[in-house]
């Protein structure tokens, strides 16, 4: 299945194969792995737009998660192939930004998770909020519009 029903246009997507060590006592993926995969997607997207970990460390700036809201509407199981997508949906150009996430089962096309993470720009040395550098304003731009009402 190549054409997925993404909530927004132009997703940044990574793939994840569900291994047996991701399965909990109920026989499906343990919830914390969804957050882990979204985090992997977020870092991969940042690197793809030119904000690798190394660049952020050099700038002593990063976007720290302040809030996560997730709706889990389905389960993933061993050997499922997942598509994890994210979009920058807000950036005030000063301190705050947000990403939307969607996780789809690549075999069935069913959406399993929708989430939003809110971030604040942080000084990586002090841990305190700080105005985002120009490169963050430029690279973390809102590029996609919602495709569904």
KEZA-364154 format. One record per atom (N, C-alpha, C): atom name; residue number from 1; residue in one letter; x, y, z. Coordinates in Angstrom, 3 decimals. Example, Ala and Ser with C-alpha at 12.3 -4.5 7.8 and 13.67 -1.06 7.14 Angstrom:
KEZA-364154
N_1_A_13.190_-5.690_7.800
CA_1_A_12.300_-4.500_7.800
C_1_A_13.200_-3.300_7.800
N_2_S_12.850_-2.250_7.080
CA_2_S_13.670_-1.060_7.140
C_2_S_12.900_0.030_7.870
//
This chain:
KEZA-364154
N_1_X_0.861_-1.170_0.000
CA_1_X_0.000_0.000_0.000
C_1_X_0.907_1.233_0.000
N_2_X_0.845_2.026_-1.060
CA_2_X_1.730_3.174_-1.203
C_2_X_1.060_4.501_-0.883
N_3_X_-0.233_4.580_-1.040
CA_3_X_-0.941_5.842_-0.865
C_3_X_-1.693_5.818_0.466
N_4_X_-1.189_6.588_1.425
CA_4_X_-1.790_6.586_2.753
C_4_X_-2.649_7.821_2.949
N_5_X_-3.586_7.715_3.860
CA_5_X_-4.519_8.790_4.151
C_5_X_-3.933_9.696_5.248
N_6_X_-2.919_10.471_4.856
CA_6_X_-2.291_11.386_5.809
C_6_X_-3.224_12.545_6.123
N_7_X_-3.153_13.019_7.347
CA_7_X_-3.991_14.133_7.789
C_7_X_-3.585_15.450_7.146
N_8_X_-2.326_15.573_6.756
CA_8_X_-1.782_16.799_6.180
C_8_X_-0.950_16.445_4.960
N_9_X_-0.683_17.456_4.158
CA_9_X_0.133_17.246_2.970
C_9_X_1.613_17.239_3.326
N_10_X_2.418_16.681_2.445
CA_10_X_3.884_16.690_2.541
C_10_X_4.441_16.192_3.870
N_11_X_4.086_14.980_4.284
CA_11_X_4.633_14.488_5.542
C_11_X_6.117_14.158_5.418
N_12_X_6.842_14.308_6.522
CA_12_X_8.183_13.752_6.630
C_12_X_7.982_12.397_7.298
N_13_X_8.469_11.320_6.674
CA_13_X_8.127_9.963_7.099
C_13_X_9.379_9.137_7.363
N_14_X_9.336_8.378_8.458
CA_14_X_10.313_7.321_8.689
C_14_X_9.543_6.010_8.823
N_15_X_10.241_4.909_8.650
CA_15_X_9.649_3.585_8.796
C_15_X_10.127_2.932_10.081
N_16_X_9.277_2.115_10.660
CA_16_X_9.649_1.324_11.829
C_16_X_9.056_-0.067_11.684
N_17_X_9.893_-1.060_11.867
CA_17_X_9.438_-2.451_11.880
C_17_X_9.261_-2.864_13.336
N_18_X_8.121_-3.421_13.662
CA_18_X_7.839_-3.805_15.041
C_18_X_8.545_-5.125_15.346
N_19_X_9.513_-5.028_16.246
CA_19_X_10.262_-6.208_16.676
C_19_X_9.617_-6.786_17.929
N_20_X_9.973_-8.010_18.241
CA_20_X_9.374_-8.695_19.393
C_20_X_9.674_-7.987_20.713
N_21_X_10.810_-7.277_20.804
CA_21_X_11.129_-6.595_22.062
C_21_X_10.302_-5.322_22.269
N_22_X_9.437_-5.003_21.338
CA_22_X_8.544_-3.852_21.475
C_22_X_7.144_-4.263_21.960
N_23_X_6.944_-5.555_22.130
CA_23_X_5.629_-6.096_22.478
C_23_X_5.499_-6.224_23.998
N_24_X_4.350_-5.776_24.532
CA_24_X_4.120_-5.854_25.974
C_24_X_3.386_-7.143_26.348
N_25_X_3.018_-7.257_27.596
CA_25_X_2.348_-8.455_28.099
C_25_X_0.976_-8.698_27.515
N_26_X_0.399_-7.680_26.859
CA_26_X_-0.910_-7.844_26.223
C_26_X_-0.803_-8.283_24.774
N_27_X_0.414_-8.418_24.267
CA_27_X_0.604_-8.921_22.915
C_27_X_0.665_-7.861_21.829
N_28_X_0.686_-6.587_22.212
CA_28_X_0.803_-5.520_21.209
C_28_X_1.915_-4.564_21.619
N_29_X_2.184_-3.578_20.775
CA_29_X_3.269_-2.640_21.053
C_29_X_2.989_-1.893_22.359
N_30_X_3.999_-1.836_23.203
CA_30_X_3.909_-1.073_24.437
C_30_X_3.845_0.420_24.098
N_31_X_2.983_1.142_24.791
CA_31_X_2.684_2.533_24.441
C_31_X_3.902_3.441_24.340
N_32_X_4.895_3.254_25.199
CA_32_X_6.020_4.189_25.183
C_32_X_6.842_4.113_23.906
N_33_X_6.718_3.029_23.138
CA_33_X_7.456_2.956_21.876
C_33_X_6.883_3.896_20.820
N_34_X_5.593_4.203_20.891
CA_34_X_5.033_5.180_19.954
C_34_X_5.711_6.535_20.144
N_35_X_5.896_6.932_21.405
CA_35_X_6.588_8.197_21.675
C_35_X_8.038_8.110_21.206
N_36_X_8.665_6.985_21.422
CA_36_X_10.046_6.802_20.964
C_36_X_10.150_6.945_19.449
N_37_X_9.235_6.332_18.709
CA_37_X_9.258_6.433_17.243
C_37_X_8.972_7.859_16.786
N_38_X_8.066_8.553_17.465
CA_38_X_7.808_9.945_17.109
C_38_X_9.052_10.800_17.362
N_39_X_9.747_10.514_18.442
CA_39_X_10.984_11.234_18.740
C_39_X_12.034_10.954_17.665
N_40_X_12.154_9.697_17.239
CA_40_X_13.082_9.352_16.152
C_40_X_12.731_10.123_14.883
N_41_X_11.436_10.215_14.582
CA_41_X_10.976_10.932_13.397
C_41_X_11.309_12.415_13.503
N_42_X_11.100_12.981_14.671
CA_42_X_11.379_14.393_14.907
C_42_X_12.864_14.694_14.687
N_43_X_13.747_13.875_15.262
CA_43_X_15.184_14.104_15.099
C_43_X_15.629_13.878_13.656
N_44_X_15.052_12.877_12.989
CA_44_X_15.394_12.636_11.579
C_44_X_14.950_13.818_10.716
N_45_X_13.775_14.356_11.004
CA_45_X_13.291_15.516_10.260
C_45_X_14.197_16.724_10.490
N_46_X_14.559_16.967_11.743
CA_46_X_15.456_18.087_12.049
C_46_X_16.766_17.954_11.276
N_47_X_17.343_16.765_11.277
CA_47_X_18.586_16.543_10.534
C_47_X_18.372_16.762_9.042
N_48_X_17.231_16.317_8.518
CA_48_X_16.950_16.451_7.081
C_48_X_16.821_17.915_6.649
N_49_X_16.376_18.784_7.559
CA_49_X_16.253_20.206_7.201
C_49_X_17.515_20.990_7.555
N_50_X_18.540_20.288_8.020
CA_50_X_19.819_20.938_8.279
C_50_X_20.081_21.302_9.725
N_51_X_19.333_20.711_10.651
CA_51_X_19.545_20.977_12.078
C_51_X_19.880_19.677_12.807
N_52_X_21.045_19.158_12.503
CA_52_X_21.511_17.922_13.144
C_52_X_21.808_18.185_14.616
N_53_X_21.976_17.117_15.365
CA_53_X_22.359_17.239_16.778
C_53_X_23.632_18.061_16.920
N_54_X_24.590_17.817_16.037
CA_54_X_25.880_18.502_16.107
C_54_X_25.718_20.014_15.943
N_55_X_24.889_20.420_15.011
CA_55_X_24.660_21.854_14.796
C_55_X_23.979_22.467_16.015
N_56_X_23.004_21.780_16.569
CA_56_X_22.312_22.303_17.746
C_56_X_23.268_22.419_18.935
N_57_X_24.131_21.434_19.118
CA_57_X_25.107_21.494_20.206
C_57_X_26.067_22.660_19.985
N_58_X_26.488_22.842_18.739
CA_58_X_27.375_23.967_18.428
C_58_X_26.697_25.305_18.739
N_59_X_25.415_25.411_18.412
CA_59_X_24.651_26.632_18.691
C_59_X_24.234_26.742_20.159
N_60_X_24.337_25.624_20.875
CA_60_X_23.869_25.514_22.259
C_60_X_22.370_25.797_22.365
N_61_X_21.631_25.399_21.331
CA_61_X_20.190_25.596_21.291
C_61_X_19.493_24.309_20.844
N_62_X_18.322_24.072_21.410
CA_62_X_17.514_22.924_21.015
C_62_X_16.062_23.202_21.326
N_63_X_15.195_22.386_20.758
CA_63_X_13.767_22.519_21.010
C_63_X_13.369_21.419_22.001
N_64_X_13.013_21.824_23.215
CA_64_X_12.666_20.888_24.284
C_64_X_11.160_20.665_24.310
N_65_X_10.757_19.414_24.460
CA_65_X_9.337_19.076_24.545
C_65_X_8.763_19.632_25.849
N_66_X_7.646_20.354_25.731
CA_66_X_6.942_20.898_26.892
C_66_X_5.601_20.210_27.129
N_67_X_5.042_19.627_26.074
CA_67_X_3.721_19.026_26.208
C_67_X_3.533_17.999_25.099
N_68_X_2.943_16.873_25.438
CA_68_X_2.606_15.830_24.452
C_68_X_1.151_15.450_24.667
N_69_X_0.400_15.461_23.572
CA_69_X_-0.971_14.949_23.598
C_69_X_-1.074_13.906_22.502
N_70_X_-1.551_12.730_22.864
CA_70_X_-1.629_11.646_21.887
C_70_X_-2.975_10.935_21.992
N_71_X_-3.481_10.544_20.838
CA_71_X_-4.684_9.726_20.758
C_71_X_-4.289_8.419_20.100
N_72_X_-4.370_7.335_20.867
CA_72_X_-4.037_6.010_20.349
C_72_X_-5.342_5.331_19.964
N_73_X_-5.505_5.083_18.674
CA_73_X_-6.778_4.557_18.192
C_73_X_-6.666_3.141_17.631
N_74_X_-5.504_2.543_17.743
CA_74_X_-5.316_1.184_17.260
C_74_X_-4.016_0.636_17.818
N_75_X_-3.799_-0.643_17.598
CA_75_X_-2.602_-1.298_18.121
C_75_X_-1.734_-1.817_16.991
N_76_X_-0.450_-1.868_17.259
CA_76_X_0.502_-2.486_16.336
C_76_X_0.988_-3.782_16.977
N_77_X_1.379_-4.724_16.126
CA_77_X_1.771_-6.060_16.573
C_77_X_3.106_-6.451_15.949
N_78_X_3.697_-7.493_16.497
CA_78_X_4.978_-7.987_16.010
C_78_X_4.940_-8.156_14.486
N_79_X_6.005_-7.673_13.854
CA_79_X_6.218_-7.736_12.402
C_79_X_5.410_-6.719_11.600
N_80_X_4.607_-5.893_12.255
CA_80_X_3.943_-4.806_11.522
C_80_X_5.005_-3.818_11.043
N_81_X_4.728_-3.197_9.926
CA_81_X_5.576_-2.121_9.413
C_81_X_4.805_-0.825_9.557
N_82_X_5.411_0.117_10.265
CA_82_X_4.736_1.371_10.558
C_82_X_5.361_2.514_9.787
N_83_X_4.537_3.488_9.470
CA_83_X_4.957_4.743_8.855
C_83_X_4.718_5.832_9.897
N_84_X_5.784_6.502_10.292
CA_84_X_5.687_7.556_11.284
C_84_X_5.930_8.875_10.573
N_85_X_4.962_9.778_10.634
CA_85_X_5.050_11.050_9.921
C_85_X_4.968_12.201_10.904
N_86_X_5.588_13.313_10.510
CA_86_X_5.451_14.533_11.296
C_86_X_5.466_15.751_10.397
N_87_X_4.890_16.823_10.959
CA_87_X_4.813_18.120_10.292
C_87_X_5.055_19.206_11.331
N_88_X_5.741_20.269_10.936
CA_88_X_5.793_21.468_11.773
C_88_X_4.458_22.178_11.544
N_89_X_3.683_22.374_12.597
CA_89_X_2.357_22.974_12.443
C_89_X_2.264_24.363_13.076
N_90_X_3.304_24.741_13.820
CA_90_X_3.317_26.062_14.444
C_90_X_4.759_26.438_14.747
N_91_X_5.086_27.695_14.509
CA_91_X_6.365_28.254_14.927
C_91_X_6.151_29.748_15.085
N_92_X_6.281_30.240_16.319
CA_92_X_6.064_31.672_16.544
C_92_X_7.292_32.511_16.199
N_93_X_8.396_31.832_15.803
CA_93_X_9.605_32.544_15.416
C_93_X_10.359_33.152_16.579
N_94_X_9.893_32.877_17.782
CA_94_X_10.530_33.453_18.963
C_94_X_10.964_32.367_19.949
N_95_X_9.992_31.608_20.445
CA_95_X_10.266_30.669_21.529
C_95_X_9.615_29.310_21.329
N_96_X_8.438_29.293_20.711
CA_96_X_7.629_28.069_20.680
C_96_X_7.406_27.539_19.267
N_97_X_7.279_26.212_19.208
CA_97_X_6.937_25.527_17.960
C_97_X_6.173_24.257_18.323
N_98_X_5.450_23.713_17.356
CA_98_X_4.700_22.468_17.560
C_98_X_4.823_21.579_16.333
N_99_X_4.758_20.285_16.588
CA_99_X_4.739_19.279_15.524
C_99_X_3.494_18.407_15.699
N_100_X_2.888_18.040_14.585
CA_100_X_1.831_17.034_14.572
C_100_X_2.453_15.729_14.096
N_101_X_1.946_14.624_14.610
CA_101_X_2.430_13.294_14.238
C_101_X_1.246_12.412_13.859
N_102_X_1.528_11.466_12.986
CA_102_X_0.546_10.443_12.639
C_102_X_1.325_9.155_12.391
N_103_X_0.875_8.064_13.005
CA_103_X_1.484_6.754_12.783
C_103_X_0.450_5.876_12.105
N_104_X_0.853_5.338_10.959
CA_104_X_-0.030_4.486_10.157
C_104_X_0.581_3.099_10.035
N_105_X_-0.262_2.074_10.136
CA_105_X_0.169_0.712_9.857
C_105_X_0.356_0.598_8.345
N_106_X_1.591_0.337_7.912
CA_106_X_1.904_0.294_6.483
C_106_X_1.224_-0.829_5.738
N_107_X_0.826_-1.878_6.431
CA_107_X_0.148_-2.993_5.778
C_107_X_-1.337_-2.781_5.593
N_108_X_-1.967_-2.134_6.560
CA_108_X_-3.422_-1.955_6.510
C_108_X_-3.841_-0.545_6.132
N_109_X_-2.933_0.420_6.297
CA_109_X_-3.269_1.815_6.041
C_109_X_-4.027_2.469_7.179
N_110_X_-4.248_1.751_8.267
CA_110_X_-5.007_2.284_9.398
C_110_X_-4.136_3.209_10.241
N_111_X_-4.707_4.363_10.612
CA_111_X_-4.034_5.273_11.527
C_111_X_-4.130_4.709_12.942
N_112_X_-2.971_4.572_13.583
CA_112_X_-2.906_4.038_14.941
C_112_X_-2.750_5.132_15.985
N_113_X_-2.043_6.203_15.628
CA_113_X_-1.750_7.271_16.584
C_113_X_-1.802_8.619_15.875
N_114_X_-2.395_9.589_16.550
CA_114_X_-2.286_10.999_16.182
C_114_X_-1.790_11.709_17.436
N_115_X_-0.841_12.603_17.257
CA_115_X_-0.282_13.281_18.425
C_115_X_0.187_14.672_18.055
N_116_X_0.379_15.489_19.087
CA_116_X_0.996_16.789_18.920
C_116_X_1.992_16.972_20.052
N_117_X_3.155_17.490_19.700
CA_117_X_4.168_17.855_20.688
C_117_X_4.398_19.356_20.579
N_118_X_4.414_20.001_21.739
CA_118_X_4.724_21.424_21.810
C_118_X_6.133_21.568_22.377
N_119_X_6.890_22.513_21.813
CA_119_X_8.291_22.694_22.167
C_119_X_8.565_24.130_22.559
N_120_X_9.632_24.299_23.325
CA_120_X_10.161_25.621_23.631
C_120_X_11.654_25.588_23.333
N_121_X_12.154_26.662_22.727
CA_121_X_13.574_26.750_22.433
C_121_X_14.332_26.888_23.757
N_122_X_15.396_26.108_23.879
CA_122_X_16.110_26.004_25.136
C_122_X_17.610_26.171_24.935
N_123_X_18.248_26.838_25.879
CA_123_X_19.704_26.897_25.922
C_123_X_20.167_25.534_26.422
N_124_X_20.983_24.829_25.635
CA_124_X_21.390_23.468_25.983
C_124_X_22.358_23.425_27.160
N_125_X_22.972_24.541_27.499
CA_125_X_23.889_24.579_28.638
C_125_X_23.131_24.852_29.936
N_126_X_22.283_25.880_29.923
CA_126_X_21.585_26.272_31.153
C_126_X_20.244_25.557_31.326
N_127_X_19.664_25.063_30.215
CA_127_X_18.340_24.449_30.281
C_127_X_17.203_25.444_30.331
N_128_X_17.512_26.725_30.208
CA_128_X_16.488_27.771_30.303
C_128_X_15.936_28.129_28.918
N_129_X_14.666_28.537_28.870
CA_129_X_14.096_29.002_27.608
C_129_X_14.866_30.198_27.074
N_130_X_15.002_30.259_25.748
CA_130_X_15.752_31.333_25.109
C_130_X_15.187_31.556_23.711
N_131_X_15.297_32.769_23.210
CA_131_X_14.825_33.082_21.863
C_131_X_15.519_32.179_20.846
N_132_X_14.739_31.645_19.912
CA_132_X_15.318_30.732_18.929
C_132_X_16.206_31.484_17.939
N_133_X_17.298_30.843_17.523
CA_133_X_18.173_31.475_16.536
C_133_X_17.488_31.558_15.168
N_134_X_17.980_32.432_14.327
CA_134_X_17.413_32.633_12.988
C_134_X_17.304_31.322_12.216
N_135_X_18.313_30.469_12.313
CA_135_X_18.282_29.202_11.566
C_135_X_17.094_28.339_11.998
N_136_X_16.688_28.389_13.254
CA_136_X_15.513_27.642_13.708
C_136_X_14.241_28.225_13.098
N_137_X_14.172_29.540_13.035
CA_137_X_12.994_30.180_12.417
C_137_X_12.886_29.787_10.948
N_138_X_14.039_29.732_10.268
CA_138_X_14.050_29.412_8.839
C_138_X_13.794_27.933_8.566
N_139_X_14.386_27.058_9.340
CA_139_X_14.308_25.619_9.074
C_139_X_13.052_24.961_9.632
N_140_X_12.541_25.469_10.743
CA_140_X_11.332_24.909_11.338
C_140_X_10.119_25.706_10.874
N_141_X_9.942_25.770_9.560
CA_141_X_8.832_26.550_9.020
C_141_X_7.603_25.667_8.823
N_142_X_6.461_26.285_8.938
CA_142_X_5.192_25.592_8.713
C_142_X_5.010_25.499_7.207
N_143_X_5.083_24.281_6.682
CA_143_X_5.052_24.095_5.234
C_143_X_3.767_23.494_4.713
N_144_X_3.037_22.786_5.564
CA_144_X_1.877_22.060_5.049
C_144_X_0.581_22.589_5.618
N_145_X_-0.427_22.483_4.828
CA_145_X_-1.769_22.850_5.249
C_145_X_-2.551_21.573_5.530
N_146_X_-3.497_21.673_6.411
CA_146_X_-4.341_20.543_6.739
C_146_X_-5.159_20.143_5.504
N_147_X_-5.248_18.849_5.260
CA_147_X_-5.972_18.371_4.092
C_147_X_-7.394_17.937_4.414
N_148_X_-7.711_17.816_5.688
CA_148_X_-9.057_17.414_6.084
C_148_X_-9.652_18.452_7.017
N_149_X_-10.943_18.559_7.015
CA_149_X_-11.618_19.538_7.861
C_149_X_-11.836_19.129_9.224
//
